[in-house]
Amino acid sequence: MKYGMIILLFAGAVFTGCNSSGKTKILGIDSMRVVMWDLLRADELYSRILIKDTAAATRKENIRLYKEVFLVHKITKGQFDSSYKYYASHPVEYKILIDSLDAFATRERSKTYNHIPTH
């Protein structure tokens, strides 16, 4: 599964960031799916930025994009990290999350490619 590998690589990149502390609430599967989708989109944007501007890596542009996603969803990096760790340590819930994310991604791509512009 292509998206599964992307998600695992992405999760590793996210977890190498700053550590979080304190008690955090685990995000539900529906919330986590949307946050992960937006983080994947942020990664794609970052990849496209790097093609044009290699200095973006030294400016930590990817971290800025992740922070924006967390702000949009009104969560902290700590909440995301602890939620991801929870799902990663509970295989049944993790499979449901990944399958849900895959189905969501398929629907979103379908919307994009099936959109007929009106003039």
N, C-alpha and C positions, 0 to 999 in steps of 0.2 A: 504494500500500500504506500504509494508515493507520499501522501499527506501525513501518514503516520511517521515516516522517517523525518519529514520536514519538522513536524511538531516536536519530535524527540530532540532533534538538533537545536531547534529554537529554545526549547525548555532548558537545555544545557547552557545556552548563551544567557538566558534570563537569570538563571541561578548563579552565574558567576559574578553578577552585580553585587551591590551592597547587601549586607545582611539585615534582616529585620528582627525586631524583638517585640515582646509583649504578646498578649493574648489576642488572637484575631478570629473572626468568624469565617467559617468555610462557605465559599460561594456555592450556590445551587448549580446544578448541571446546566440549566438554561442560561444563567448569568455567565457561568464559566465559558460556555460555548461561544457566546457573543464576544467576550473579552479576548479569548484565544483567536477568534476569527480576525478581530481588529489588530491584534498583535502580529498575526501572520501578514496582514495587509501592510502594516508598518514595516515589517521586514522586507517585503517586496518593494515598497517605496524606497527604503534605504538602499537596496541593491541597485535600483535604478539611479539613485542619486550618486552612488559610488562610481558608476560608469562615467558620469559627466564630471564629477568632482571628487578626486581621490583624497583630498584634504578633509572630507567629511568624516573619515575614520578617526583622524586625530582630534576632531572636534566632538567626538562621541555623539554624532548625530542620531545614531540608533537609540541611545539611552534617552535622548530628548523626545524621540518619537514614542518610546514606550511610556514615558512619563505623561505625555499627552493622552495616550489611550487610557491610562489609569485615571487621569483627571476627568475625561469624558464619562467614564463609567462610575465615577465617584468611589473608587476603591484605592487602596494603597498597594505598593509593591509587596509589602508584607502579607496582605490579605491574599493576593494572587499566589505568592510563593507557598504559603501554608495550604491554600486550597489545592494547588497543583500537587504538592507533596502528599496530601490526603488522597487524592484520586490515584496518584501513582502507586500508593501503597495499598489500594483497594482495587484489585483487578476487575471485579465485576462492574463497579461504578466507573472505572477508567474506560473500560470497553464501551459502556453506554455513552460516556462523554465523547470519546473519539468517533464512534458511529454517528452520534448526533452532529458533531462538527463536520464530518464528511457529508452527511445529508444536507446540512445547512449550506456548505460550500457548493455543492452541486446545484441547489436551488438558486443561490446567488449568481453563479456562473450562467445558469440558464436564463435568468432575468436579463443579464448583461447582453448575452448573445442573441436573445430572441426579441430584444427591444427594437421596435420599428419606429424610427423617427417620423414625426408628423410635421408637415410643412404647411 
